[in-house]
Amino acid sequence: MMQRHYAQQYRQSQLEGAVMDADPHKLVALLLSGACERIRLAEACMERGDPARKGKAIGEACAIVGHLSGSLDHEAGGEIAANLSSLYDYVLRRLTQANLNNDPDALRESLELLGEIDAAWTAIRPAAAGSAGALA
């Protein structure tokens, strides 16, 4: 039990270090990765019949997606920011449906959509991210 606690502390310190050293492009990548990780955890909890942990994981994923949506710069991002905002809103609705209805398909769809955003974001070179950083 104590080893698990130490492992969690180590992972937390690694994450904090990654965040502290990250540029805006990397921060968005970390958020997308975190949301996907929590959706996968929610799916596993759903399969195991652990509704409390499933709900917590979905709530955390929703919070991350909310932060991503809130960080959009609609003035600089124009149509791309508006489309991402709509997509994030849709993902939030699907995650809520997944939680309320124990719907693994809604989780998978959300994961797929965020995975596509993550892949596109990763494909952007960090040098170009300075101007595109406000879009994610």
C-alpha positions in Angstrom: 0.0 0.0 0.0 2.8 2.4 0.9 4.6 1.6 -2.4 1.5 2.6 -4.3 1.5 5.9 -2.5 5.2 6.5 -3.3 4.5 5.6 -7.0 1.7 8.1 -7.1 3.8 10.8 -5.6 6.6 10.1 -8.1 4.1 10.3 -11.1 2.7 13.5 -9.7 6.1 15.1 -9.4 7.0 14.0 -12.9 3.8 15.6 -14.2 4.4 18.8 -12.3 7.9 18.9 -13.7 6.7 18.4 -17.3 4.1 21.2 -16.8 6.6 23.6 -15.3 9.0 23.1 -18.3 6.4 23.1 -21.0 5.8 25.7 -23.6 2.1 26.5 -24.6 2.2 23.9 -27.4 3.3 21.2 -25.0 0.8 22.2 -22.4 -2.0 21.7 -24.9 -0.5 18.3 -25.8 -0.4 17.3 -22.1 -4.0 18.3 -21.6 -5.2 16.3 -24.6 -3.2 13.3 -23.4 -4.6 13.7 -19.9 -8.2 13.8 -21.2 -7.7 10.7 -23.4 -6.1 8.8 -20.5 -9.0 9.6 -18.2 -11.5 8.5 -20.9 -9.6 5.2 -21.2 -9.7 4.8 -17.4 -13.5 5.5 -17.5 -14.0 2.8 -20.1 -12.0 0.3 -18.0 -14.0 1.2 -14.9 -17.3 0.9 -16.8 -16.2 -2.6 -17.8 -15.2 -3.5 -14.3 -18.5 -2.2 -12.8 -16.8 0.6 -10.8 -19.3 3.5 -11.2 -17.7 5.8 -8.7 -14.3 5.7 -10.3 -15.9 5.9 -13.8 -17.7 9.0 -12.8 -14.6 10.6 -11.4 -12.6 9.8 -14.5 -15.3 11.2 -16.8 -15.6 14.3 -14.6 -11.8 14.9 -14.8 -11.9 14.4 -18.6 -14.8 16.9 -18.8 -12.8 19.4 -16.7 -9.8 19.1 -19.0 -11.9 19.5 -22.2 -13.5 22.5 -20.5 -10.1 24.0 -20.0 -9.1 23.4 -23.6 -12.3 25.0 -24.8 -11.8 28.0 -22.4 -8.3 28.5 -23.7 -9.4 29.1 -27.2 -8.7 32.6 -28.6 -11.7 33.2 -30.8 -10.4 36.5 -32.1 -7.0 35.1 -33.3 -8.3 31.7 -34.1 -11.3 32.7 -36.1 -13.1 29.8 -37.8 -10.7 27.1 -36.5 -11.3 28.2 -32.9 -15.1 28.2 -33.5 -14.9 24.7 -34.9 -12.8 23.5 -32.1 -15.2 25.1 -29.6 -18.1 23.3 -31.2 -16.2 20.0 -31.2 -15.2 20.4 -27.5 -18.9 21.1 -26.6 -19.9 18.0 -28.5 -17.3 15.9 -26.7 -18.6 17.2 -23.3 -22.1 16.2 -24.2 -21.0 12.7 -25.3 -19.0 12.3 -22.1 -22.0 13.3 -20.0 -24.2 10.8 -21.9 -21.6 8.1 -21.4 -21.6 8.8 -17.7 -25.4 8.9 -17.3 -26.2 5.9 -19.6 -23.1 3.8 -19.1 -22.5 4.1 -22.8 -19.1 2.8 -23.9 -19.7 3.9 -27.5 -20.0 7.5 -26.3 -16.6 7.1 -24.5 -15.0 5.6 -27.6 -16.4 8.3 -29.8 -15.1 11.0 -27.5 -11.7 9.3 -27.3 -11.5 9.1 -31.1 -12.4 12.8 -31.6 -9.9 13.9 -29.0 -7.3 11.6 -30.5 -7.8 13.2 -33.9 -7.3 16.7 -32.4 -4.2 15.4 -30.5 -2.7 13.9 -33.7 -3.3 17.2 -35.6 -1.8 19.2 -32.7 1.2 16.9 -32.5 1.7 17.3 -36.3 2.1 21.1 -35.8 5.8 21.9 -35.5 6.6 23.6 -32.1 8.1 26.5 -34.0 4.8 27.1 -35.7 2.9 26.6 -32.5 3.7 30.1 -31.2 1.2 31.5 -33.6 -1.2 28.6 -33.4 -0.9 28.1 -29.6 -4.0 30.1 -28.9 -6.1 27.8 -31.2 -6.1 24.6 -29.2 
